[in-house]
Amino acid sequence: MKAVTTTLVLLVILLITSACGISDGIAVLDAWARPGFRGDNSTVYLTINNPSNQGDGLIGATCDVAGGTEIHLSKMDAAGTMTMERQERVVIPAKDSVELAPGGLHIMLVNLGKNLSVGDTFPVTLEFQRAGDITIEVEVKQPD
Ligand SMILES: [Cu+2]
């Protein structure tokens, strides 16, 4: 009888939490950065997963290993040259994921305050319109 009661209580808790969407948060996966020297720039790549049924937007990033942290989109211009365009907002659609990857979206670390070597890790805080601030640990890796 006790087991039945416990199961019922757990079921109710499960129903309440899933209805509130507590488990529906933004998840940031596979964050890595290119190695770089103090005074140079580096880039951070990652995947943002949005399992909720409401869209969100990435509107900024901060970290203390660089003088500036900007969201960029790499693009080929008409002359065939790669250029980077600063992004005010990256849309993260509901029930979808967005990849920041080489050749496309990335977080630019401008004017590194220290060397970033393979194996180093450092925190980056991402600012989302709905989810608020999410701080992740980024690992420095050699690109494939
Ligand atoms: Cu850039």
Backbone and ligand atoms as CSV (ligand in chain L), in Angstrom:
chain,resi,resn,atom,element,x,y,z
A,1,MET,N,N,0.837,-1.212,0.000
A,1,MET,CA,C,0.000,0.000,0.000
A,1,MET,C,C,0.865,1.253,0.000
A,2,LYS,N,N,1.955,1.179,0.812
A,2,LYS,CA,C,2.890,2.315,0.885
A,2,LYS,C,C,3.523,2.574,-0.493
A,3,ALA,N,N,3.856,1.466,-1.196
A,3,ALA,CA,C,4.481,1.597,-2.516
A,3,ALA,C,C,3.525,2.270,-3.497
A,4,VAL,N,N,2.253,1.926,-3.402
A,4,VAL,CA,C,1.254,2.517,-4.304
A,4,VAL,C,C,1.145,4.018,-4.044
A,5,THR,N,N,1.106,4.379,-2.759
A,5,THR,CA,C,1.015,5.800,-2.401
A,5,THR,C,C,2.230,6.564,-2.931
A,6,THR,N,N,3.406,5.984,-2.733
A,6,THR,CA,C,4.639,6.632,-3.195
A,6,THR,C,C,4.607,6.825,-4.709
A,7,THR,N,N,4.167,5.799,-5.416
A,7,THR,CA,C,4.087,5.885,-6.875
A,7,THR,C,C,3.120,6.993,-7.291
A,8,LEU,N,N,1.987,7.076,-6.595
A,8,LEU,CA,C,0.993,8.104,-6.914
A,8,LEU,C,C,1.560,9.501,-6.681
A,9,VAL,N,N,2.235,9.673,-5.539
A,9,VAL,CA,C,2.827,10.975,-5.214
A,9,VAL,C,C,3.846,11.360,-6.292
A,10,LEU,N,N,4.692,10.396,-6.689
A,10,LEU,CA,C,5.703,10.661,-7.718
A,10,LEU,C,C,5.048,11.038,-9.042
A,11,LEU,N,N,3.959,10.345,-9.369
A,11,LEU,CA,C,3.242,10.627,-10.610
A,11,LEU,C,C,2.708,12.055,-10.614
A,12,VAL,N,N,2.122,12.448,-9.470
A,12,VAL,CA,C,1.562,13.800,-9.369
A,12,VAL,C,C,2.667,14.843,-9.518
A,13,ILE,N,N,3.799,14.597,-8.837
A,13,ILE,CA,C,4.930,15.533,-8.931
A,13,ILE,C,C,5.400,15.641,-10.387
A,14,LEU,N,N,5.484,14.490,-11.060
A,14,LEU,CA,C,5.912,14.446,-12.451
A,14,LEU,C,C,4.968,15.267,-13.337
A,15,LEU,N,N,3.673,15.097,-13.100
A,15,LEU,CA,C,2.670,15.820,-13.887
A,15,LEU,C,C,2.794,17.325,-13.667
A,16,ILE,N,N,2.957,17.722,-12.408
A,16,ILE,CA,C,3.046,19.147,-12.082
A,16,ILE,C,C,4.289,19.765,-12.734
A,17,THR,N,N,5.450,19.083,-12.575
A,17,THR,CA,C,6.687,19.674,-13.109
A,17,THR,C,C,6.658,19.719,-14.634
A,18,SER,N,N,6.096,18.697,-15.283
A,18,SER,CA,C,6.086,18.739,-16.743
A,18,SER,C,C,5.106,19.801,-17.241
A,19,ALA,N,N,4.021,20.021,-16.498
A,19,ALA,CA,C,3.060,21.051,-16.888
A,19,ALA,C,C,3.684,22.439,-16.753
A,20,CYS,N,N,4.550,22.627,-15.766
A,20,CYS,CA,C,5.202,23.925,-15.550
A,20,CYS,C,C,6.374,24.124,-16.501
A,21,GLY,N,N,6.798,23.064,-17.158
A,21,GLY,CA,C,7.902,23.176,-18.095
A,21,GLY,C,C,9.250,23.325,-17.423
A,22,ILE,N,N,9.379,22.835,-16.195
A,22,ILE,CA,C,10.643,22.986,-15.460
A,22,ILE,C,C,11.801,22.304,-16.195
A,23,SER,N,N,11.506,21.185,-16.868
A,23,SER,CA,C,12.587,20.461,-17.540
A,23,SER,C,C,12.805,20.953,-18.970
A,24,ASP,N,N,12.182,22.075,-19.329
A,24,ASP,CA,C,12.195,22.527,-20.720
A,24,ASP,C,C,13.242,23.586,-21.041
A,25,GLY,N,N,14.264,23.733,-20.192
A,25,GLY,CA,C,15.198,24.841,-20.377
A,25,GLY,C,C,16.104,24.727,-21.579
A,26,ILE,N,N,16.672,25.856,-21.953
A,26,ILE,CA,C,17.696,25.936,-22.996
A,26,ILE,C,C,18.921,25.142,-22.539
A,27,ALA,N,N,19.484,24.355,-23.431
A,27,ALA,CA,C,20.715,23.632,-23.102
A,27,ALA,C,C,21.805,24.032,-24.092
A,28,VAL,N,N,23.002,24.255,-23.576
A,28,VAL,CA,C,24.136,24.621,-24.421
A,28,VAL,C,C,25.122,23.465,-24.404
A,29,LEU,N,N,25.466,22.953,-25.596
A,29,LEU,CA,C,26.275,21.742,-25.698
A,29,LEU,C,C,27.549,21.991,-26.507
A,30,ASP,N,N,28.548,21.142,-26.260
A,30,ASP,CA,C,29.762,21.069,-27.099
A,30,ASP,C,C,30.451,22.413,-27.314
A,31,ALA,N,N,30.606,23.201,-26.255
A,31,ALA,CA,C,31.241,24.513,-26.406
A,31,ALA,C,C,32.763,24.362,-26.477
A,32,TRP,N,N,33.367,24.953,-27.505
A,32,TRP,CA,C,34.829,24.936,-27.628
A,32,TRP,C,C,35.309,26.229,-28.269
A,33,ALA,N,N,36.599,26.514,-28.069
A,33,ALA,CA,C,37.191,27.735,-28.620
A,33,ALA,C,C,38.501,27.392,-29.298
A,34,ARG,N,N,38.876,28.221,-30.260
A,34,ARG,CA,C,40.179,28.063,-30.919
A,34,ARG,C,C,41.286,28.592,-30.016
A,35,PRO,N,N,42.464,27.974,-30.086
A,35,PRO,CA,C,43.592,28.524,-29.326
A,35,PRO,C,C,43.951,29.913,-29.863
A,36,GLY,N,N,44.552,30.751,-29.033
A,36,GLY,CA,C,44.946,32.089,-29.488
A,36,GLY,C,C,45.923,32.720,-28.526
A,37,PHE,N,N,46.646,33.731,-29.035
A,37,PHE,CA,C,47.617,34.427,-28.192
A,37,PHE,C,C,47.010,35.702,-27.619
A,38,ARG,N,N,47.503,36.078,-26.475
A,38,ARG,CA,C,47.145,37.345,-25.841
A,38,ARG,C,C,47.244,38.477,-26.869
A,39,GLY,N,N,46.198,39.296,-26.966
A,39,GLY,CA,C,46.191,40.405,-27.928
A,39,GLY,C,C,45.536,40.042,-29.253
A,40,ASP,N,N,45.445,38.737,-29.555
A,40,ASP,CA,C,44.765,38.287,-30.773
A,40,ASP,C,C,43.277,38.031,-30.481
A,41,ASN,N,N,42.588,37.521,-31.482
A,41,ASN,CA,C,41.183,37.154,-31.314
A,41,ASN,C,C,41.041,35.636,-31.279
A,42,SER,N,N,39.924,35.167,-30.758
A,42,SER,CA,C,39.596,33.747,-30.838
A,42,SER,C,C,38.094,33.634,-31.104
A,43,THR,N,N,37.646,32.419,-31.335
A,43,THR,CA,C,36.226,32.212,-31.599
A,43,THR,C,C,35.708,31.054,-30.756
A,44,VAL,N,N,34.455,31.183,-30.331
A,44,VAL,CA,C,33.789,30.138,-29.550
A,44,VAL,C,C,32.667,29.564,-30.403
A,45,TYR,N,N,32.588,28.232,-30.412
A,45,TYR,CA,C,31.532,27.528,-31.140
A,45,TYR,C,C,30.753,26.667,-30.160
A,46,LEU,N,N,29.477,26.472,-30.413
A,46,LEU,CA,C,28.637,25.671,-29.521
A,46,LEU,C,C,27.300,25.383,-30.196
A,47,THR,N,N,26.528,24.530,-29.550
A,47,THR,CA,C,25.186,24.212,-30.037
A,47,THR,C,C,24.182,24.594,-28.957
A,48,ILE,N,N,23.114,25.289,-29.365
A,48,ILE,CA,C,22.058,25.683,-28.430
A,48,ILE,C,C,20.812,24.867,-28.752
A,49,ASN,N,N,20.326,24.184,-27.732
A,49,ASN,CA,C,19.171,23.315,-27.914
A,49,ASN,C,C,17.988,23.921,-27.156
A,50,ASN,N,N,16.872,24.095,-27.842
A,50,ASN,CA,C,15.681,24.674,-27.199
A,50,ASN,C,C,14.524,23.672,-27.258
A,51,PRO,N,N,14.356,22.851,-26.213
A,51,PRO,CA,C,13.299,21.835,-26.241
A,51,PRO,C,C,11.917,22.414,-25.915
A,52,SER,N,N,11.824,23.655,-25.532
A,52,SER,CA,C,10.531,24.214,-25.107
A,52,SER,C,C,9.684,24.582,-26.327
A,53,ASN,N,N,8.425,24.891,-26.094
A,53,ASN,CA,C,7.590,25.288,-27.230
A,53,ASN,C,C,7.492,26.802,-27.386
A,54,GLN,N,N,8.465,27.517,-26.798
A,54,GLN,CA,C,8.567,28.958,-27.017
A,54,GLN,C,C,9.948,29.277,-27.575
A,55,GLY,N,N,9.975,30.107,-28.583
A,55,GLY,CA,C,11.255,30.510,-29.150
A,55,GLY,C,C,12.035,31.376,-28.177
A,56,ASP,N,N,13.334,31.496,-28.408
A,56,ASP,CA,C,14.162,32.354,-27.568
A,56,ASP,C,C,15.142,33.068,-28.489
A,57,GLY,N,N,15.956,33.925,-27.908
A,57,GLY,CA,C,16.951,34.621,-28.716
A,57,GLY,C,C,18.234,34.805,-27.931
A,58,LEU,N,N,19.358,34.536,-28.591
A,58,LEU,CA,C,20.663,34.817,-27.985
A,58,LEU,C,C,20.985,36.272,-28.303
A,59,ILE,N,N,21.126,37.107,-27.272
A,59,ILE,CA,C,21.291,38.543,-27.517
A,59,ILE,C,C,22.633,39.095,-27.027
A,60,GLY,N,N,23.439,38.254,-26.422
A,60,GLY,CA,C,24.741,38.753,-26.002
A,60,GLY,C,C,25.558,37.673,-25.331
A,61,ALA,N,N,26.846,37.971,-25.136
A,61,ALA,CA,C,27.740,37.044,-24.446
A,61,ALA,C,C,28.809,37.862,-23.749
A,62,THR,N,N,29.265,37.377,-22.621
A,62,THR,CA,C,30.369,38.033,-21.923
A,62,THR,C,C,31.351,36.976,-21.438
A,63,CYS,N,N,32.615,37.371,-21.341
A,63,CYS,CA,C,33.610,36.511,-20.709
A,63,CYS,C,C,34.760,37.396,-20.282
A,64,ASP,N,N,35.551,36.944,-19.314
A,64,ASP,CA,C,36.619,37.844,-18.847
A,64,ASP,C,C,38.002,37.502,-19.382
A,65,VAL,N,N,38.086,36.615,-20.399
A,65,VAL,CA,C,39.405,36.361,-20.999
A,65,VAL,C,C,39.658,37.274,-22.205
A,66,ALA,N,N,38.668,38.106,-22.581
A,66,ALA,CA,C,38.824,38.952,-23.762
A,66,ALA,C,C,38.340,40.369,-23.478
A,67,GLY,N,N,38.841,41.321,-24.269
A,67,GLY,CA,C,38.424,42.711,-24.114
A,67,GLY,C,C,36.987,42.913,-24.575
A,68,GLY,N,N,36.543,42.111,-25.561
A,68,GLY,CA,C,35.182,42.223,-26.068
A,68,GLY,C,C,34.661,40.859,-26.476
A,69,THR,N,N,33.349,40.683,-26.393
A,69,THR,CA,C,32.717,39.409,-26.758
A,69,THR,C,C,31.542,39.742,-27.672
A,70,GLU,N,N,31.628,39.349,-28.951
A,70,GLU,CA,C,30.593,39.731,-29.924
A,70,GLU,C,C,30.056,38.496,-30.641
A,71,ILE,N,N,28.778,38.561,-31.011
A,71,ILE,CA,C,28.182,37.478,-31.805
A,71,ILE,C,C,28.320,37.859,-33.275
A,72,HIS,N,N,28.931,36.977,-34.048
A,72,HIS,CA,C,29.194,37.256,-35.470
A,72,HIS,C,C,28.608,36.170,-36.367
A,73,LEU,N,N,28.385,36.569,-37.624
A,73,LEU,CA,C,28.026,35.619,-38.665
A,73,LEU,C,C,29.027,35.764,-39.803
A,74,SER,N,N,29.734,34.687,-40.121
A,74,SER,CA,C,30.657,34.704,-41.260
A,74,SER,C,C,29.848,34.515,-42.535
A,75,LYS,N,N,30.212,35.307,-43.547
A,75,LYS,CA,C,29.474,35.265,-44.812
A,75,LYS,C,C,30.440,35.453,-45.956
A,76,MET,N,N,30.077,34.892,-47.096
A,76,MET,CA,C,30.842,35.131,-48.313
A,76,MET,C,C,30.219,36.351,-48.991
A,77,ASP,N,N,31.014,37.375,-49.292
A,77,ASP,CA,C,30.431,38.531,-49.989
A,77,ASP,C,C,30.439,38.286,-51.502
A,78,ALA,N,N,29.907,39.249,-52.261
A,78,ALA,CA,C,29.746,39.069,-53.713
A,78,ALA,C,C,31.086,38.824,-54.406
A,79,ALA,N,N,32.164,39.370,-53.830
A,79,ALA,CA,C,33.486,39.218,-54.436
A,79,ALA,C,C,34.158,37.904,-54.017
A,80,GLY,N,N,33.453,37.106,-53.194
A,80,GLY,CA,C,34.010,35.821,-52.786
A,80,GLY,C,C,34.909,35.906,-51.565
A,81,THR,N,N,34.846,37.041,-50.864
A,81,THR,CA,C,35.667,37.202,-49.664
A,81,THR,C,C,34.817,36.903,-48.420
A,82,MET,N,N,35.414,36.211,-47.447
A,82,MET,CA,C,34.692,35.949,-46.202
A,82,MET,C,C,34.679,37.220,-45.355
A,83,THR,N,N,33.488,37.605,-44.915
A,83,THR,CA,C,33.370,38.758,-44.028
A,83,THR,C,C,32.585,38.335,-42.797
A,84,MET,N,N,32.645,39.150,-41.751
A,84,MET,CA,C,31.902,38.845,-40.527
A,84,MET,C,C,30.962,39.988,-40.194
A,85,GLU,N,N,29.751,39.618,-39.882
A,85,GLU,CA,C,28.721,40.608,-39.596
A,85,GLU,C,C,28.273,40.444,-38.142
A,86,ARG,N,N,28.260,41.530,-37.398
A,86,ARG,CA,C,27.831,41.459,-36.002
A,86,ARG,C,C,26.324,41.204,-35.932
A,87,GLN,N,N,25.900,40.320,-35.034
A,87,GLN,CA,C,24.490,39.955,-34.894
A,87,GLN,C,C,23.934,40.516,-33.585
A,88,GLU,N,N,22.797,41.232,-33.694
A,88,GLU,CA,C,22.127,41.756,-32.496
A,88,GLU,C,C,21.414,40.626,-31.759
A,89,ARG,N,N,20.968,39.624,-32.538
A,89,ARG,CA,C,20.132,38.581,-31.974
A,89,ARG,C,C,20.198,37.349,-32.863
A,90,VAL,N,N,20.360,36.200,-32.231
A,90,VAL,CA,C,20.302,34.937,-32.968
A,90,VAL,C,C,19.022,34.239,-32.518
A,91,VAL,N,N,18.116,34.011,-33.444
A,91,VAL,CA,C,16.838,33.387,-33.119
A,91,VAL,C,C,17.043,31.900,-32.821
A,92,ILE,N,N,16.490,31.458,-31.685
A,92,ILE,CA,C,16.537,30.041,-31.326
A,92,ILE,C,C,15.078,29.551,-31.369
A,93,PRO,N,N,14.669,28.945,-32.481
A,93,PRO,CA,C,13.255,28.559,-32.620
A,93,PRO,C,C,12.848,27.509,-31.580
A,94,ALA,N,N,11.542,27.462,-31.294
A,94,ALA,CA,C,11.000,26.454,-30.384
A,94,ALA,C,C,11.280,25.065,-30.939
A,95,LYS,N,N,11.556,24.127,-30.034
A,95,LYS,CA,C,11.766,22.713,-30.404
A,95,LYS,C,C,12.787,22.570,-31.522
A,96,ASP,N,N,13.880,23.327,-31.392
A,96,ASP,CA,C,14.887,23.295,-32.454
A,96,ASP,C,C,16.257,23.551,-31.836
A,97,SER,N,N,17.290,23.381,-32.615
A,97,SER,CA,C,18.610,23.736,-32.116
A,97,SER,C,C,19.358,24.538,-33.160
A,98,VAL,N,N,20.276,25.384,-32.693
A,98,VAL,CA,C,21.051,26.253,-33.559
A,98,VAL,C,C,22.523,25.982,-33.288
A,99,GLU,N,N,23.276,25.793,-34.360
A,99,GLU,CA,C,24.684,25.481,-34.223
A,99,GLU,C,C,25.537,26.708,-34.548
A,100,LEU,N,N,26.423,27.056,-33.643
A,100,LEU,CA,C,27.443,28.066,-33.922
A,100,LEU,C,C,28.678,27.269,-34.306
A,101,ALA,N,N,29.051,27.323,-35.580
A,101,ALA,CA,C,30.091,26.426,-36.095
A,101,ALA,C,C,30.979,27.176,-37.082
A,102,PRO,N,N,32.207,26.667,-37.309
A,102,PRO,CA,C,33.113,27.321,-38.257
A,102,PRO,C,C,32.436,27.583,-39.607
A,103,GLY,N,N,32.631,28.800,-40.144
A,103,GLY,CA,C,32.037,29.189,-41.419
A,103,GLY,C,C,30.692,29.862,-41.274
A,104,GLY,N,N,30.137,29.918,-40.063
A,104,GLY,CA,C,28.822,30.528,-39.864
A,104,GLY,C,C,28.798,31.375,-38.604
A,105,LEU,N,N,27.800,31.109,-37.771
A,105,LEU,CA,C,27.680,31.869,-36.518
A,105,LEU,C,C,28.800,31.487,-35.549
A,106,HIS,N,N,29.263,32.475,-34.804
A,106,HIS,CA,C,30.268,32.212,-33.758
A,106,HIS,C,C,30.266,33.346,-32.748
A,107,ILE,N,N,30.902,33.098,-31.629
A,107,ILE,CA,C,31.128,34.160,-30.651
A,107,ILE,C,C,32.584,34.560,-30.773
A,108,MET,N,N,32.799,35.834,-31.066
A,108,MET,CA,C,34.154,36.335,-31.281
A,108,MET,C,C,34.705,36.886,-29.979
A,109,LEU,N,N,35.868,36.392,-29.604
A,109,LEU,CA,C,36.567,36.945,-28.440
A,109,LEU,C,C,37.593,37.926,-28.984
A,110,VAL,N,N,37.370,39.202,-28.746
A,110,VAL,CA,C,38.212,40.244,-29.320
A,110,VAL,C,C,39.263,40.676,-28.296
A,111,ASN,N,N,40.528,40.675,-28.721
A,111,ASN,CA,C,41.627,41.142,-27.875
A,111,ASN,C,C,41.761,40.297,-26.596
A,112,LEU,N,N,42.249,39.086,-26.792
A,112,LEU,CA,C,42.425,38.163,-25.655
A,112,LEU,C,C,43.333,38.781,-24.593
A,113,GLY,N,N,42.916,38.624,-23.347
A,113,GLY,CA,C,43.712,39.138,-22.232
A,113,GLY,C,C,44.798,38.177,-21.800
A,114,LYS,N,N,44.741,36.944,-22.318
A,114,LYS,CA,C,45.767,35.944,-22.007
A,114,LYS,C,C,45.801,34.914,-23.126
A,115,ASN,N,N,46.857,34.115,-23.145
A,115,ASN,CA,C,46.935,33.048,-24.151
A,115,ASN,C,C,45.875,31.993,-23.866
A,116,LEU,N,N,45.263,31.476,-24.916
A,116,LEU,CA,C,44.349,30.333,-24.787
A,116,LEU,C,C,45.045,29.137,-25.421
A,117,SER,N,N,45.393,28.148,-24.596
A,117,SER,CA,C,46.101,26.969,-25.083
A,117,SER,C,C,45.176,25.760,-25.054
A,118,VAL,N,N,45.457,24.801,-25.927
A,118,VAL,CA,C,44.665,23.569,-25.996
A,118,VAL,C,C,44.575,22.949,-24.600
A,119,GLY,N,N,43.372,22.627,-24.179
A,119,GLY,CA,C,43.155,22.022,-22.864
A,119,GLY,C,C,42.697,23.019,-21.810
A,120,ASP,N,N,42.917,24.332,-22.048
A,120,ASP,CA,C,42.424,25.355,-21.108
A,120,ASP,C,C,40.902,25.376,-21.128
A,121,THR,N,N,40.296,25.772,-20.018
A,121,THR,CA,C,38.852,26.016,-20.009
A,121,THR,C,C,38.597,27.379,-19.383
A,122,PHE,N,N,37.503,28.010,-19.796
A,122,PHE,CA,C,37.135,29.312,-19.222
A,122,PHE,C,C,35.619,29.481,-19.339
A,123,PRO,N,N,35.007,30.260,-18.431
A,123,PRO,CA,C,33.558,30.430,-18.489
A,123,PRO,C,C,33.126,31.528,-19.463
A,124,VAL,N,N,32.027,31.307,-20.140
A,124,VAL,CA,C,31.387,32.320,-20.984
A,124,VAL,C,C,29.923,32.386,-20.545
A,125,THR,N,N,29.413,33.589,-20.363
A,125,THR,CA,C,28.001,33.753,-20.012
A,125,THR,C,C,27.224,34.189,-21.245
A,126,LEU,N,N,26.216,33.404,-21.588
A,126,LEU,CA,C,25.355,33.714,-22.733
A,126,LEU,C,C,24.087,34.364,-22.209
A,127,GLU,N,N,23.634,35.417,-22.909
A,127,GLU,CA,C,22.429,36.122,-22.471
A,127,GLU,C,C,21.284,35.819,-23.435
A,128,PHE,N,N,20.220,35.222,-22.898
A,128,PHE,CA,C,19.049,34.878,-23.707
A,128,PHE,C,C,17.872,35.780,-23.326
A,129,GLN,N,N,17.033,36.083,-24.311
A,129,GLN,CA,C,15.860,36.935,-24.063
A,129,GLN,C,C,14.926,36.335,-23.028
A,130,ARG,N,N,14.611,35.049,-23.157
A,130,ARG,CA,C,13.693,34.407,-22.221
A,130,ARG,C,C,14.421,33.708,-21.076
A,131,ALA,N,N,15.422,32.917,-21.428
A,131,ALA,CA,C,16.077,32.056,-20.436
A,131,ALA,C,C,17.008,32.837,-19.510
A,132,GLY,N,N,17.342,34.090,-19.861
A,132,GLY,CA,C,18.249,34.875,-19.036
A,132,GLY,C,C,19.695,34.453,-19.261
A,133,ASP,N,N,20.507,34.616,-18.230
A,133,ASP,CA,C,21.940,34.317,-18.357
A,133,ASP,C,C,22.220,32.841,-18.114
A,134,ILE,N,N,23.006,32.249,-19.003
A,134,ILE,CA,C,23.444,30.863,-18.814
A,134,ILE,C,C,24.967,30.856,-18.956
A,135,THR,N,N,25.656,30.418,-17.903
A,135,THR,CA,C,27.117,30.373,-17.940
A,135,THR,C,C,27.568,28.956,-18.253
A,136,ILE,N,N,28.458,28.855,-19.234
A,136,ILE,CA,C,28.959,27.549,-19.662
A,136,ILE,C,C,30.483,27.536,-19.566
A,137,GLU,N,N,31.049,26.358,-19.546
A,137,GLU,CA,C,32.504,26.195,-19.531
A,137,GLU,C,C,32.937,25.848,-20.952
A,138,VAL,N,N,33.887,26.607,-21.466
A,138,VAL,CA,C,34.348,26.416,-22.841
A,138,VAL,C,C,35.753,25.801,-22.806
A,139,GLU,N,N,35.969,24.781,-23.636
A,139,GLU,CA,C,37.280,24.147,-23.688
A,139,GLU,C,C,38.031,24.566,-24.950
A,140,VAL,N,N,39.297,24.881,-24.798
A,140,VAL,CA,C,40.114,25.256,-25.952
A,140,VAL,C,C,40.575,23.985,-26.660
A,141,LYS,N,N,40.259,23.933,-27.970
A,141,LYS,CA,C,40.579,22.748,-28.767
A,141,LYS,C,C,41.149,23.157,-30.101
A,142,GLN,N,N,41.938,22.288,-30.682
A,142,GLN,CA,C,42.427,22.490,-32.041
A,142,GLN,C,C,41.273,22.131,-32.978
A,143,PRO,N,N,40.943,23.011,-33.970
A,143,PRO,CA,C,39.865,22.655,-34.902
A,143,PRO,C,C,40.222,21.352,-35.637
A,144,ASP,N,N,39.212,20.582,-36.017
A,144,ASP,CA,C,39.432,19.305,-36.723
A,144,ASP,C,C,40.085,19.530,-38.079
L,1,CU,CU,CU,33.897,36.965,-35.884
